[in-house]
Amino acid sequence: MKANIVEGLEPLLEEEFDVLLFAHGAPVAGGGKQMLRNFVAERGKV
């Protein structure tokens, strides 16, 4: 199931953004796209 979640995040990397807002936790005010790219890459996706 977790693999499907990571796969679902990949299309977001095609969008232009810099901020990430989460339901829980602190927002990422800058560098959000790179943070997401790293998260996906660490799991062997990008």
N, C-alpha and C positions, 0 to 999 in steps of 0.2 A: 504494500500500500504506500509506503513512504517513497518508493521509486516513482510511483505515479504522481505524487505531489511534486517531486523535483522536475519530472518531465513537463508537468503543467506550468512550471515557472519559466521554462525555456522561451516560449513565445514573448514573454514580457521583455526579454533582452533585445527584441527588435524595435521596441518603443523608445521614445526619447523621454527620459526622466532622470532626476537626480535625488529625489526625496523618497524615502520609504516610511510609511505609517503602518503600524501594527495594531492589532486588537489588544495585545498585551506587550508591554515593554516600551522602552524609550523610542521616539521617532529618530530616524536618521536624516538630519537636515542637509547633508551634502555627501556625495559619493555613493549614493544608494545603488545606482546601477552597477558600479564596480563591485560593491559588496555582494549584490545578488549574483553577478557573474562569477565571483570567487566561490560563493556557496554552491552554485550549480557545478562548477568545474571540479571542486573537491570531491564531488560525488560521481565523477567520471562522465559528465555529460557534455560540456562544451569544450 
